[in-house]
Structures are given as structure tokens and as C-alpha cells.
Amino acid sequence: MRVLMLTLMLGFVLVGCSRQAPDIRESAIDEASQEIRSSATLSSDNQLLAGKEQYLKGDYRQAAKHLLRAITNNRQNWEAHYYLGLTQQKLDKNDQAIESFRASLRHCTPERQSTARINYALGCSYEKLGYLPKAREQYANAATLWPDLNEAKDAKARLDGQLPKTQPPPEEPEDEAR
């Protein structure tokens, strides 16, 4: 009886192993990945990653959705606030960007380069809205925190009148905060 049971089990294993695995198309994987990313139940960190991905692709509306979900899941996610501010700048919503950058500064780690990037981005929004003294202050803060952040030094110098007024306004930082 035991021999018969073992033989049957071995037969089932062999038959099961001889079948080919189902072919998973790459597009099906992409579709599933997209569905997962759009889920409102993802963690704050996963929503942040999806938001950054959409920001880098130039899909600012999708980026904003993910970043807002990240913040909803974790109000102290400074990086989500930062990228939301960058996204809002791209959407020409500088008033909202200022609020996002302020929130990012409140929750940011004490790492100097991250704080400097936030200050610089905040200065860009102030400058776009015409608040030049506030922009100059933020550029100065950024340059003090991170002396190698040339964009901040150049922007401050431009506002101080040391550079010609014909120079274009500074662009947002391209690197990530971390």
C-alpha cells in the first residue's frame, strides 16, 4: 500500500513538473506594475517612488497624485513634500509650491545638501512670484548650507545686481534631494 502511494505521488510530481510554465508577457508585467503604482493603498515610500518616476517622465499631474498620496500616508515625508513642490513649480503653481517647500523644510533631516536644495527651490518659487527679498534670502541660505551649490550662488548674485539682468532665471535642481 505504501509503495502504491509513493508511486502515485511520484507520478503526480513528474506530470506536474513536465508541464511548461505559463508564458508571462512583458506587457502583462508592465500593466500589473502600473496598476500597483496607481493603487491608493501603497505605502508612503512606494507612492514617493512612483511620484518621482512620473516627475522625471514629465507627467506632472500623475506625479502630483502619487506625491499627495505619499503625504496623506505620512505627513512627515519631507521628500514627498519637496517633489510635490517641484511638481507644482512645473505646473506653474508657485504659491502651492512655496507651501510644499515650507512643509519639506519643517520635516527635513538635518542633512545640509537636502536642506540647501529645498531652500534653493523655495527661492525659485519666490522669485517667480516677484518676492525678490525672500528669494534672495533663500538663495543665501542654500549657498551657506552647501557652498558648492553654484545655482544658488549665481541666483543670489543675480538678485544682488552683480550679474546682468538679462540672465535667465534659475532652473529647478535636477538631482534628487538625497
N, C-alpha and C positions, 0 to 999 in steps of 0.2 A: 504494500500500500504506500509506504514511504517512497519507494523507488518510483512508483507511478506518479505521485505528487511532484516529486523533484523533476521528473521528466517533463511533465506538463508545464511547470513553472519555467524550466529552461527553454522550452519550446515557445512560450509566450514572450520571453525576453528576446529570443533570437528573432522572432517575427516582428516584434516592436522595433528592434534595432535595425532591421533591414529596410525599413521604410525611410524614404528621403525626408529630410526636414523641409517644411514648407518654405517656399521662396518668399522672402520678405523684400519687397521693392524698396528702393531708397526713397521714393516719393511717399510711400506709406509712413516711413520713419519720419520724414520731414513734416508730414501732416500731423502725426501724433505729437511731435515736438512742438509744433505751432499751437496745437490745442492745449497742451500742458502750459505753455507760456501764457496763454490768454486766460487761463483759469484764475479766478479771483482768490482761490484758496492757497495759492503759492505763498511760501514764506517771504518775509520782507527781503531777505538776501537774494532769493531767486527772482523776485519782481524787480529788484535793483539791477540784477544782471540782464534781464530781459529789456528793461528800460534803457540801459546803457547801450545794448546791442541795437535797439531801434534808433537811438540818438545818433550813433555812429553811422547808421544806414541813411540817416536823413529823414526818417519817418517820425517827425516830432510830435505829432498827435498821438501816435501809438506809444511813443516813449513817455509822454506825459501821463497816459493812462496807467502804465506799469509803475511809474515812479510814485504816482498818487496812491496806488495800492500798497506799494512798499512802505510809504509813510503811514498809511492807515494801519498797517500791521505792526509798525514800530515807529512811533512818533519821534524817537531819538536817533533815527537813522540819518546821520548828518550827510552821508554821501548821497542818499536819495534826494535830500533837500538841495544839495549842490547841483546835481544833474538836472533836477527839476528846474532850478534857476537858469541853468544853461539852455535848457529846452525852451523855457519861457522867453529868454532873450531871442532865440531863433524865431519864435513866433511873434516877436515884437510886442511882448507883454512885459515891459521892463518894470512897471510898478509891482507886478506879481513876482518877478524875478528878485527884486530887492527883498521882499518878504521871505522868499525861499532862501536866499543867501544869508539873511539875518538868522533864520532858524538853523541853518547849517553851522554858522559860527557859534551859536549857543550850544550845540551838541557835538561840535568837532573835537577830535582828540587833540592833545597839545602839540602834535607834530607840526613843525614850523612850515614845511612846504605846502601841506594841505591848507593850513590857515592862510598862507600867503596867496594861494590860488583863489581861495574864496574871496579874500579882500580885493584882489585884482578884478575878479568877475563882478563883484559888487560895485567897484569903481567904474567899470564899463557901463553898467546899467545907470548909475547916477549921471555919468557923462552923457549918455544917450538922451536922458530926460532933461539935461541942461543944468543939473545941480553940480556945478563945477567945483565949489569948495569941498563938498562931500566926496566927490570923485577924487580930487587931489589928495584928500586925507586917506582914502582907502588905498590909493596907489602908493602913498608914502608908507603906510602900514605894511603893505605887501613887500615893498623894496627893503624895508627894515628887517622883516622876518626872514626874507630869502634874498640876499644881495645878488644872487645870480639870476634872478627873475628879471631879465632885461626889459620885457614888455612893460612891467610896472615902472621901472626907472624911466623908460622912454616916455610913457604916458604922463608921468608926473612932470618930467622936464618940459614936455609939450605944453601942459597946462600952466606951468610956471612961466611960459613965454620964452624958454630957452631954445626951443625948436621952432621952425617955421610953422605957421598956422595951416599951411597947405597940406601938411602931412595927414594921411588918412587916419581915422580913429582906430584905436587898437582892436584887434580881434580877440575873441574868447580863447582861453588856453586850449590847446589840442590834447595835452596829456591828461591822463586820469588823475584824480586827486591823490591817489596812493601809488 
